[in-house]
Amino acid sequence: MVTEEEDVPINWGVNWEDNAGGTHITGKHDVNFGEMSKEEMEATLKFRDVFYFYLPRICNHCANPGCAGACPSGAAYKREEDGIVLIDQKRCRSWRYCVSSCPYKKPYYNWASGKMEKCILCYPRIESGMPPVCFHSCVGKIRSFGLLFYDMDRVEEAALADDKDLVEAQRDLILDPFDPAVIEGARESGISEDWIEAAQRSPVYKIVKQWELALPLHPEFRTLPNLFYIPPLAPITTSAGKNTPTEEDIFDMDKPLEGPLLSLEEMDKFRVPFKYLAGMFGAGNEEVVRKTLLRQLAVRHYERSKRVDNKPDLKDLEKVGLSEEDADGIVRAFSLAFYDERFVVPNAKREEADISPYTERGFAGFDQMNPWSPMKRRKSYHKSHHTGSKDYE
């Protein structure tokens, strides 16, 4: 329609890259190869013929959200009560700056309503003590959901850290929910006891802060994302990692020197290079990626010693800074956790909230979200008799 050419051959289409199908073309433009040589990139791209990993992505509900900062109408905002990032459908004027400002490209334009939309983290479910649907319905049980206490006064400081320090800077923002000073500060801020208890039981606090296993996706974007990923322990080769069809060994991969598991000193034999994972999860800092992979491998050795040798071997755990209690907790969290251990979601305090999804339930279908409907937001059905700070509930 643009060039008036006819019978144009089709060489690309929607979803042609599903299951790494187009990696031989688009993979060469992957920014995570930035610190790797051309030979290393080409060798890595050949792995897709043998194995690959999926990377589920939803809105990160960042602590420093780019969409909220870029919206001229102030429609994108971060809720103070729980940190969820939303787009006010009444305020939105479809400038679409949220699309260009979000490095993860999560907002999108609804052509039917004329408004911008994005993942809402299923906030009506969260306010009722339930996890988002994508977390709840995951067949592989790979997702955990919990509460984190952040020192929001230091967000700017963390966002301005050097690239190599970004992961640790964000971890330092996460407060210890067992610290008496943090507990007292939470109470002074009006946070209820059940929320404090939920923060103490949070699986995310353990995975991200205590065990230091999960990392933010592309921290160099400096939005301080609140979804964290555990880098994979990639398969190893059973023979030298030749760059087929040549005999050149790009990554010096080989089978373990002893036994079925790699030792902690043989981490470089994993197929996904550290440089690639560091570009994705460490802003180029290989050490933060190496640390989480070493800890995962040490837990594997520990579990094998218990089940094969019938005697726990703690030496590898000690090398990576984990205790036996930590290792048992990691195995429990990732393999054996019950529903209420994977998802720790405190109920919303509707009596303290300005906007309640219960009172706005008539808009759940978004049938009125169009440029010609004012969509007046209802704050309450009732006058407040229990909360002195407000005249409505």
VENNOR-V185785 format. One record per backbone hydrogen bond with DSSP energy under -0.5 kcal/mol. CO is the residue of the C=O (numbers start at 1). NH is the residue of the N-H. E is the energy in kcal/mol with one decimal. If there is no record, write none. Layout:
<<CO:NH:E> <CO:NH:E>>
//
This chain:
<<9:11:-0.6> <13:16:-1.6> <15:18:-1.5> <17:20:-1.1> <18:21:-1.5> <20:23:-1.1> <22:25:-2.0> <22:26:-2.3> <22:27:-0.5> <23:27:-1.3> <25:28:-0.7> <26:29:-1.9> <27:30:-1.6> <30:33:-1.7> <31:34:-1.8> <33:36:-2.1> <37:41:-2.4> <38:42:-2.5> <39:43:-2.2> <40:44:-2.3> <41:45:-2.4> <42:46:-0.9> <44:47:-1.6> <45:48:-0.9> <46:49:-1.6> <47:50:-2.6> <47:51:-2.8> <60:226:-2.2> <62:65:-0.6> <65:69:-1.3> <66:70:-1.6> <67:71:-1.4> <71:74:-0.9> <75:88:-2.9> <77:79:-0.5> <77:86:-2.6> <79:83:-2.3> <84:79:-2.9> <84:86:-0.5> <86:77:-2.6> <87:89:-0.5> <88:92:-2.0> <96:99:-0.8> <96:100:-1.2> <97:101:-2.2> <98:102:-1.2> <101:103:-0.7> <102:105:-1.2> <108:117:-2.9> <109:111:-0.8> <110:114:-2.5> <110:115:-0.8> <115:110:-3.1> <117:108:-2.6> <120:123:-1.3> <122:125:-1.2> <122:126:-1.9> <123:127:-2.5> <124:128:-0.5> <125:128:-1.0> <125:130:-2.7> <126:129:-2.0> <127:348:-2.4> <132:135:-0.5> <132:136:-2.5> <133:137:-2.9> <135:138:-0.7> <138:141:-1.1> <145:344:-2.5> <148:150:-0.6> <149:175:-3.5> <150:152:-1.2> <151:154:-1.9> <152:155:-1.2> <154:158:-2.1> <155:159:-2.6> <156:160:-1.3> <158:161:-1.3> <162:165:-1.5> <162:166:-0.6> <163:166:-1.4> <165:169:-2.5> <166:170:-2.2> <167:171:-2.2> <168:172:-2.3> <169:173:-0.8> <170:173:-0.7> <170:174:-0.7> <171:174:-1.1> <173:151:-1.9> <175:177:-0.7> <176:179:-1.6> <179:183:-2.6> <180:184:-2.5> <181:185:-2.3> <182:186:-2.6> <183:187:-2.2> <184:188:-2.2> <185:189:-1.4> <186:191:-2.6> <187:190:-1.5> <192:196:-1.8> <193:197:-2.5> <194:198:-1.8> <195:199:-2.2> <196:200:-1.6> <197:201:-1.5> <198:202:-0.6> <202:206:-1.2> <203:207:-2.4> <204:208:-2.8> <205:209:-2.0> <205:210:-2.1> <206:211:-3.5> <207:213:-2.9> <207:214:-1.4> <215:229:-3.5> <216:218:-0.5> <216:219:-0.6> <218:221:-1.8> <219:222:-2.2> <223:64:-2.7> <224:63:-2.6> <227:217:-0.7> <229:215:-3.3> <229:231:-0.7> <232:234:-1.2> <235:271:-1.8> <240:242:-2.1> <241:250:-0.6> <241:251:-0.5> <242:244:-1.6> <243:246:-2.2> <248:243:-3.0> <248:250:-0.9> <253:241:-1.8> <263:266:-1.9> <264:267:-0.7> <266:269:-2.0> <267:270:-1.8> <269:237:-0.5> <271:273:-0.7> <273:277:-1.9> <274:278:-2.9> <275:279:-1.7> <276:280:-1.2> <277:281:-3.0> <278:282:-1.8> <278:284:-2.5> <280:218:-3.4> <282:285:-2.1> <284:286:-1.0> <285:289:-0.8> <286:290:-2.8> <287:291:-2.3> <288:292:-1.4> <289:293:-2.1> <290:294:-2.6> <291:295:-2.1> <292:296:-2.1> <293:297:-2.4> <294:298:-2.5> <295:299:-2.0> <296:300:-1.7> <297:301:-2.3> <298:302:-2.3> <299:303:-2.6> <300:304:-2.5> <301:305:-2.3> <302:306:-1.6> <303:307:-2.1> <304:308:-3.1> <304:309:-0.9> <305:311:-2.1> <312:314:-0.6> <314:318:-2.4> <315:319:-1.5> <316:320:-1.2> <317:322:-2.7> <318:321:-0.8> <323:327:-2.4> <324:328:-2.4> <325:329:-2.1> <326:330:-2.5> <327:331:-2.4> <328:332:-2.3> <329:333:-2.6> <330:334:-2.2> <331:335:-1.9> <331:336:-0.9> <332:336:-1.0> <332:337:-1.4> <338:341:-1.4> <338:342:-1.9> <339:343:-2.1> <342:145:-2.8> <342:344:-0.5> <343:345:-0.6> <344:346:-0.5> <348:350:-1.0> <349:352:-2.0> <349:353:-0.8> <350:353:-0.6> <356:360:-1.1> <358:361:-1.1> <360:363:-2.2> <361:364:-1.6> <363:366:-1.9> <366:369:-1.1> <368:370:-1.8> <370:373:-1.8> <372:374:-0.5> <382:393:-2.3> <386:388:-0.6> <387:390:-1.4> <391:384:-0.7>>
//
